[in-house]
Structure formats: C-alpha cells, structure tokens
Amino acid sequence: MAQPTFSTHVGMVDILPDEVGKWQALERIIHEEAKRFNFEEIRTPIMEQTELIARGVGQLTDIVSKEMFAFERGDDQYVLRPECTAPVARAFVEHHLDQRGGTQNLYYIGPMFRAEKPQKGRQRQFHQFGAEIIGADDPAADVDIIALMMAIYDRIGISNTTLKINSVGDPESRKAYTKALKDHFRPNLSELSQISQDRFEKNPLRILDSKEEEDQPYIKDAPIITDFLTEDTADHYARVKELLKELDIPFVEDPHLVRGLDYYTRTAFELISPDLGAQDALGGGGRYDLLIEEVGGQPTPAVGFASGIERLMIACEELGIPLAEEEMLDVYIVTLGEKARKWAVKHLPKLREAGLSASMDYIGRSIKAQMKDADRENARHVIIVGENELNEEKFVLRDMKASEEETYSFENILNQLVN
Ligand code: HAM
C-alpha cells in the first residue's frame, strides 16, 4: 500500500468506526452512574488561558513546566487543557455556580492534552472522565467521589484494582513535613538521581514519586507525612478511612503517594491496575481546598477524581471485557434494477420511522455483492426486491441468522419486524 500523505501527530490517535461502539457504551455507563450519584455534566472549552493552568496545576509540575501545548494569538495565551479540574474551578468562579446553592456535583468526559513521551497507556491527546464536588469539606464528599469512581469500574467488570490512599496534608502539616523530608535527603543528596536533586529545593515531596533506581533506598526510609498531620487533618483522614470501611470499599494506605499536580490538600488517592504495565494508574484524584481561591474565588473546599479512558480500554482488553455488543442492522434492502432502487429509497424512511435501522445499496452492486454487504453490516433481515416482487407487491424477507425466507406484502414485513 502507498504511504499516506498525512498522518496524525505522534501520540494522537484516531478512534475508528470499529472502536466507537466501545466508547459509546462506556460513555453511556458514565452518564448513568453519574446520574445515580446526582452529578450534573459540565462541558468546558478545550483551550484555556495558559495562566489558569500554570497557577491551578502548579508552575513546578511536569505538566506545566514541560508538557503544555501552548501558543499565542494576539495578546492571548492559549493552552490545550491538560486536565479538567482547573477549568471546572474557573467555570465555577466565573459563573458564580455557588449561587445555585448547595454543593456543585459536576462531571465531565473529554479530550486532554499533555506533550508526554508516548508509550502504552500514555498519549498526547487522551480522554478522561472525571467528577468534582465543589463546596463540601466533609469526608463524606471524599468518599462519595471515590464511590462514584469505583461504581463505574464495578459496572464495567474491572475489579482487580487497588485503591491507594494518603493524606498530603494542609499547608501547615506540609511545611513541617517538607522540612523533615529535606533533613532526611540532605546528607545523601549527591547520591540521588539528577531529577530528584532538582526537586530537592523546589518540590521535595515529588522525590517520593521518583521511579529512579538509585533513589529507592532513600525513599524507603523517608519520613511519612501522616506523622506530621495537624489534628484536624488527621481527623479528616481517619474519618475518610472509616467511611471507606463502612462502605466496604477496600483500600491500602500508601504514605508515599504524592500526586503529579500541585493543588492537592488532605485526601489523595489513586486507582492502580495490574493489567496496565508501566502506566498503571487507571485514575486518581483528591481534595483541593485551596484551588478555587487560587483561581479567584472565595475559599471553597472541593474534591474530585479523573480517570483515563484509553487505560480503561486497555484493562478491558486484557480482561476480555467486550464493553459493547456487536452492532446489528435491522434491515438491508437488496435491489435488482433501477425501479427496485427507487422503491427502496421510498420505503427506507418507513422502516426507519417504525424505529428500525435500515440501509440499502447505493452504488448498483450485483445481488451477490449486496448480500455480502448485508452480511458485513450484520443485517438481521434482508428484503429482496426485483421486477417480479414489484409487480406482485410481495417481497422476500430473509432472516439472515436462520437462513429462512418468506414472502409478504410490505405492510406485513413491517408488522413482522416491529413485533
Ligand atoms: P491525573 O492523575 O493527572 O489527575 O490524571 C488522571 C488520569 O488520567 C490518570 O490516572 C490516567 O489514567 C489518565 N492520564 C493522565 N495522563 C495521561 C496520558 N498522557 N495518556 C493517557 N492517560 C493519561 C488529573 O488529571 C486530575 N485533574 C484528577 C482530579 C480531578 N483531581 C481532582 N479532581
């Protein structure tokens, strides 16, 4: 085959017709579960102001420092959104959603963009579904967010996952912890990887996230944040764990869990799957009590999660979960001759109005080729129309699965297919 002239950018993937059924089935599940949990959908633009993401996600994060697709146009600085929490926070503040009363329980599905090195489960355009509860401080909100995330995976049949949780503290606990962490790493700083040495001054918590071999012995005995929590934050964390137990949501505590975005405070969590390879996080999230204020709103506590759809698809494939049923076409009209084609054009709408999916051949193929096409389209039934059938106003209805044929008037065919 000739080399195509154009192709997608690296790390960006077409979702072709054979794949789309799975995406639609998954999206249906997300909408249904979100509704059951009383969440409303929100759709924000694909592009945001660069400053919103820089401030929201954090200047020192990998996302902001090296993975943004950003450009200028006139005086405006655009960025393709790398995630949706900062955009949702912006929309909450911009449209005064607090005035709707109560907490805002919002969810979204859509493409995100990060200029990462592509590998299995890591793309430059990928898709997330996520949810945010804005306006609630109570541990019940943290647990409801986790329960919604888990409900979606349960419904799909992905159950061999591990929920890791931690508390990353409030600013006061973080200050004390950062000091202890730096005291721990300082004597061996030159032994650490270059990335970790770079993080030492700017963001020492992220050293805990390092995958570099030489860092592991030092990370292993590093102090843990849960020993530095203020009383309030420790109580909050204890209550989250208690509620998870009451709801029978299994979890493991990982005191070294830090997330790659800077806005987290208190609860942080990640859902890990053994079916994903190196990029093993199906989803993650946590509490971000300072973000709404950071993007210009009143102090408002909030908690949320987001999950990668491509990673979910990989897990489904590994586990043999089909997600979508095979698409079937109810009726395919096979025609012989011009008159029959005209008849088909007139009768297709009647089949469709009756709620059936229906199609025909548009390009004058032979009967044999049309039958093959009907098969390829997974047609349940074929109506065969030729000169004789038109004269007698009786048409052959073929049941493709049973390989049986009967002759009926069109009205009878319609009755047969609808009932
Ligand atoms: P995150 O951990 O950066 O969190 O991303 C959430 C999930 O998106 C990841 O666990 C992964 O499944 C998927 N993901 C991230 N990057 C890629 C990529 N390059 N290719 C494929 N999948 C990817 C957030 O985005 C936060 N906004 C979550 C949140 C919501 N926190 C509070 N509310």
Boltz pocket constraint, residues with backbone or C-beta under 6 A from the ligand:
constraints:
  - pocket:
      binder: B
      contacts: [[A, 82], [A, 83], [A, 84], [A, 85], [A, 114], [A, 116], [A, 121], [A, 122], [A, 123], [A, 124], [A, 126], [A, 127], [A, 128], [A, 130], [A, 131], [A, 132], [A, 260], [A, 261], [A, 271], [A, 281], [A, 282], [A, 283], [A, 284], [A, 285], [A, 286], [A, 287], [A, 288], [A, 303], [A, 304], [A, 305], [A, 306], [A, 307], [A, 308], [A, 309], [A, 310], [A, 311]]
      max_distance: 6.0
